[in-house]
Amino acid sequence: MRKWIFAAASVAAMAATGAQAEPRYEAEITRTTYGIPHIVAPDWRGLGYGVAYAYAQDNLCLMAEQFVTVRGERSLHFGPEGRLGPGNPDMGNLESDVFFRAAIDLPALREGWKDAAPEARAVAQGYVAGYNRFLADAGPEGVPEACRGEEWVRPIGEDDMLAYLERQMIMGGLLALGSGIANAAPPEPAEAPAKAASLDFDAFPYPVKPELGSNGWAFGGEATANGRGMVIGNPHFPWKGPNRFWQMHTTIPGEYDVMGVGLAGAPLPFLGFNKDVAWTHTVTAARHFTVYALTLDPADPTRYVLDGETIDMEAREVAVPMPGGAEPVTRTVYFTRFGPVVSIPGTPFVWGKSMAFAIRDANRFNQRAFEAWIRIGKSETVHEIEDAVSETLGISWVNTIAADRAGDALHADITAVPNVSAAKIEECSTPFTALAAARVTLLDGSRSQCAWDVAEGTAVPGLMPASDQASTIRRDYLTNSNDSYWLSNPRAPHPELSPILGKHEEALSLRTRSNFLETEALLAGGKIDHERAKRLVLANKSLAADMALETVLDLCATRETLEEACAALAGWDRRFDADSRGAYLFAEFWMKAERMPGLWQVAFDPTDPVATPRDLADGGAAAEKLLDALGEAVAELSENGIALDARWGDVLAFRAPEGEIAIHGGPHQAGVLNMQVIVDAMKVPGGLEPLHGSSYIQIVGFDEDGPVADAILTYSQSTNPASPHFDDQTRLFSDKQWVRLPFDEEEIAAEAIGETITLSE
């Protein structure tokens, strides 16, 4: 028998007869091992209510801070000189406040929300009530120490939820360029003529990938041991901040039953599984915004020319409150009919006297995402998932990779993307369009014909119809590691589509190549099951090492000063396991070497994309540059007090209250599937911290009764160090252990910890 706790509930108004009104919100929360909540509710309002309550139990301070951010109140509470921190764009608090106060258009969001799916509106409404209910139940002393007593921990309203969900939608577009939008200002009339803009397009802070990346596999019945579908999801997301995943199981009996994860503030799983389908997401190579080059009025840089007429920019003045009662800081953000003006010093995209740049984001006002994920969660086949993403065009900036019980596998690179064809890009080109093509799609903003094309039947005018995007269903396998739609199975390259969807017949990343090589090798040895899938995703092999290490060892033997480095690399097992020695030296070396021009002897061949380019250049100047890169890596390790043959798990570790936890996985540049980002900013005394990389990893197959799921949340459920679920799964991940997820009632009862909480109001 279950034990029930009836938490203190808000009492509804009493009818004139004295009878109590029916509860507006109801939910039950049962926690199982490792703190995974199973939320059962009679309707969508109750589901959001229970999810928010459970999430706040684990991560209240994190979520409360995010509401501060989208309100534009970071300067008020944390000081204007502070910064957003991990998991966010590199912006100061004042920049962030200016951006959100200008870019979050609450009247438009409220109006659009009226047309959202009824289930979406209900679940979001419930989330607001559940978050506020937790605050009421917790009281001042129940708030975690990190934010106890802070005035910014307060109840929320629907506007907060709308603003936060908008933040998640524009994360791959407007928000990534938020600093350039917040700081964009017209040149002063009395300024001396500006110097010629730099043509360093690579300095443009986009794309944000592969740091926001993932691996995903969908195996069909021809590739699995039992003939049913299987999904491996391996998102690479930040370990800190608002883009942390959180596990949940959400059920409306007879209507909806989905287990998986969502980001902070998600009232439903955004990737996961039900009894018939499993799915994951990977950040797509498609571009979800375009930049428009504006021709300015010579007499006034806040006016731009469109079809021969001069138009005023819209100047939105925002006032940012300051701490201590100081006067608010006012700034002006400029908007055009294409979107906000963006200006980024050090790049060609600078607001000058004759030209400025505006950005149009396809995910601005994308309130269809909820409907897409609700429909995915209700699907019984991958065909239904394909219909859901195609008809809503609500998936923001990720591929959808899925498999079903019947053994079909899907890769759908179908998102909210501008309807801009190759012909449109050519027709609307500017002198800089070709130069900028590696970073952004740049169009001429002086002609209205360069607006996005409107196709009949799309959810929003200007979006590219699903029929012009990439989707494939097969029964062997499909996979993606953030390269374009072109190859999701090396045996079946996709025909060329618009360049805005990604590159075609161009070199793949080493991580993508490693994915194909390891997957093909796995299947050559037999059909896949859960145990073989676990070995695939956490093998920690380095394709770069397999391709380059022997040549490097031959070369470094010729330079006496590198003798110790040679010995360390010779003893390395070419993996990034916790016990691997010499991995850090190779990682630091490769981060320098892989950017060298002329690195490979055999150039990329589109007819052999998995095996090319290859053969490390080993003669002349190339050899010297490789040795110099190794020498620089040796010097950096020495400067940081790290031995050349240091154990990888002693260098990369999660620093928990009860001691360090060794972390495995390596840099994507080295062709490691289990990715951990390694950049200079991550260096800390004694080694590195896992700030970004493998996060929620799931392996989901099916038997005759339903889903069979093994998973691990690498950084655990809670951000509260006082919680038992702050690092429990992190310790499992360190040991390459997994959690078999309980899905049906009997499994949940067997794994239950504590007592079920029943909530209503």
Helices and strands as residue ranges (DSSP letters): E 4-6, E 26-32, G 33-35, E 36-40, H 44-71, H 74-78, H 93-103, H 106-113, H 118-142, G 145-147, H 158-169, G 170-172, G 175-177, H 178-182, G 201-203, E 213-219, E 230-238, E 245-252, E 256-263, E 271-273, E 277-283, E 289-297, E 300-306, E 309-312, E 314-320, G 323-325, E 329-335, E 355-361, H 369-378, H 382-392, E 398-404, E 409-413, H 422-427, H 433-436, E 442-444, G 448-450, G 466-468, E 470-474, E 477-480, G 499-501, H 510-524, H 530-537, H 543-556, G 560-562, H 563-570, H 583-593, E 600-602, E 614-616, H 620-639, H 648-651, E 653-656, E 659-662, G 668-670, G 680-682, E 683-684, E 687-688, E 692-694, E 696-702, E 707-713, H 728-734, E 739-740, H 745-751, E 752-760
